[in-house]
């Protein structure tokens, strides 16, 4: 019970606090109150009033944490400020008292602590180190920063937004880098992809090391050669220090980015923020595509012939070359040093371009660089003569055509490259009989009549045409027929071909009907030959006419029919001659026909809105979240449903009516189990499920930091006489930037008198024994391992320090433990001995009993005999 004076003081504070917001009071009943964290104290929350008139106090129990109290007159108040990050909900019980006896209640009180934005976001590192290669594609992440906010993650207070504050240096105000405001992923801009350059450095070849390469480069560039040892040469030492500084990005990065993270989505002036630095080293990208490589066909030389070179950023990489196309011959190879070799002469007329795919791999066959597609272009040489496409080219020309009328183009082919002079042709007339009445264009091969022709003068002319390219010559034979004038019209056998029905699923190429027409001009000439054309009613090109040389035409389906788009057609078909009609004669209605086509509806399968369905989601996407929504419709407007097949992990579910795909309850996506997976969505008619369509959906999972690095082994031994360090190796199933490099340390950062722990590389550390114990001893050493994002746990590693045999195995010296077995061992030996004796007695008893039975049987047999 509070002291009366303190009670009066507290009551006055409560009344003063409540005066600003109005007194809140009510009967003693269950109550839920929302209280902002950080509310100044003392602070009156609510006054509970008991119905019992003799109540002289209240008792509060539950999760008060010493911060929430109640006064004698029922005021619930705060004594200390609440912290959402510590406790989000306080569950209490309140009862009214008379003296110390409860007379009313208890009732339940729930106080929800409302988060306020009182925690600034912070990065998991103050300094990040990253490497970007030259020509890294814009928008492809090469680094990522990660920040945390202790405020309510379901509120805007923890909605984080990343921004790039500055880039140092930033000459010409050109930003080479950008940051994804939602994920913190850092990538190059278009300018960065184009302009980022690495500082010149020493490159060592396969099997070499940094020191040897540096000495060679120093000798090559620093002349005249000095007979001074490298270690004592101040110029060499200067270069060595500069190169070492270049290799250590902490000392001398190429760029430093200042990045900021803000809560409230970065959209409020009251947003809190944190900052970090990203140190970036631009690394030379030796993995450069040497193509396109241009080679002359029929190139003479010594084979195999070097034609290009690739070089991996990994000096120990192995190279492999394959062809992208499936060709019978592949005259290329690659050496272990990356030299691309041509193994034989090429012929452009066989193949004008090859695409080589070059792989750089480690000794296990794993790719260390993205594959390069190298184009090899075969340049043309003039090794082909022009070829006449026809042994005898035949043309027709009507008599009485005016002077200069075109006869036709002589078709000649040259297999050399059309885009080079090697295929540039010239035409000339060598001879023509019975008279010289034609001319030919020297560039195009176009033949024209120099005068009006008459059949009475000659019905045929024979021409010889010479065709030249820069190195070869060919002669072509030409026959020109003078034909009768076109003074007769093609006439249909009927002008109305009636009505025809087609279902909308009729196959392409289907012949609907055949039409016929005749022409009274000279047979076998262009004046009598008939061509058929659809000239009306076929605006969408659904139908087409196929013409033969006997006056017949076939109406065929050229495009898919669709009842919903067009249910009927009225087509007009015209018959025409390839030769023009004589002057004054025009085509009439007899040269046209109509046909009516009705399209019947067919129940078609549903149609998806998209052909390709790909989605990318973080692996920590919560259950119940929508993955994507599938849209499809039925051409006839019928109701459709959806189902899903092939979800082998059982992570997803689909709403049959809406096509919305969600993550199942209790389902946990795991990128470490599968980085990408596929399943099939089927849309089908509700009334006719057999009518269905399907699409494959591809899902790629983005990594989140949900795994900690773990030791691959948890025990080892050290020989006392020859102590060797133990190499600890850890693995983390997460991908970059949540995996290696790891940070190894002894638990809680304490120094151990017996052990020393030092880093070997990004995934291993070396555990060294400082002082050997006087006798065999087993140590349990707590090792803390954190990943690149600072996440990790402490793990126990058992080390036995012992005397070893010559082969390096632990052993116990004779006599060290003689006669000292211990109580458990003694009991075990006694129990084993007693058990063995009992087993012997049981076997002996069983044998005696069996022998007695046998004797009894023999005795009975003798009696019978």
Buried (B, 14 or more C-beta within 10 A) or exposed (E): EBEEEEBEEBBEBBEEBBEEEEEEEEEBEEBEBEBBBBBEBBBBBBBBEBEEEEBBBBBBEBBBEEBBBBBBBBBBBBBBBBBBBEBBEBEBBBBBBBEEEBBBBBBBBBBBBBBBBBBBBBBBBEEBBBBBBBBBEBEEBBBBBBBBBBBBEEBBBBBBBBEBEEBEEEEEEEBBBBBBBEBBBBBBBEBBBEBBEBEEBBBBEEEEEBEEBBBBBBEEEEEEEEEEEBEEBEEBEEBBEEBEEBEEBEEBBBBBBBBBBBBBBBEEEEBBBBEBBBBBBBBBBBBEBBBEBEBEBEBEEEEBBEBBEBBBBBBEBBBBBEBEEEEEEBBBBBEEEBBBBBEEBBEBBEBBEBBBEBBBBEEEEEEBBEEBEBBBEBBBBBBBBBBBEEEEBEBBBBBBBEEEBEBBBBEBBBBBBEEBEBBBBBBEBEEBEEEEBBBBBEEEBBBBBEBBBEBEBBBEBEBBBBBBBEEBEBEBBBBBBBBBBBBBBBBBEEEEBEEBEBEBEBEEEEEBBEBBBBBEBBEEBBBBBBBBBBEEBBEEEBBBBBBEEEBBBBBBBBEEBBBEEBBEBEBBBBBBBEBEBEEEEEBEEEBBBBBBBEBEBBBBBBEBEEEEBEEEBBBBBEEEEEBBEBEBEBBBEBEBBBBBEEBEBEBBBBBBEEBBBBBBEEBBBBBBEBBEBEBBBBBBBEEEEEBBBBBBBEBEBBBBBBBBBBBEEEEEBBBBEEBEBBEBBBEBBBBBBBBBBBBBBBEEEEEBEBBEBEBEEEBBBBBBBEEBEEEBEEBEBBBBBBBBBBBBEEBEBEBEBBBBEEEEEBEEEEEEEEEEEEEEEEEEEEEEEEEEEEEEEEEEEEEEEEEEEEEEEEEEEEEEE
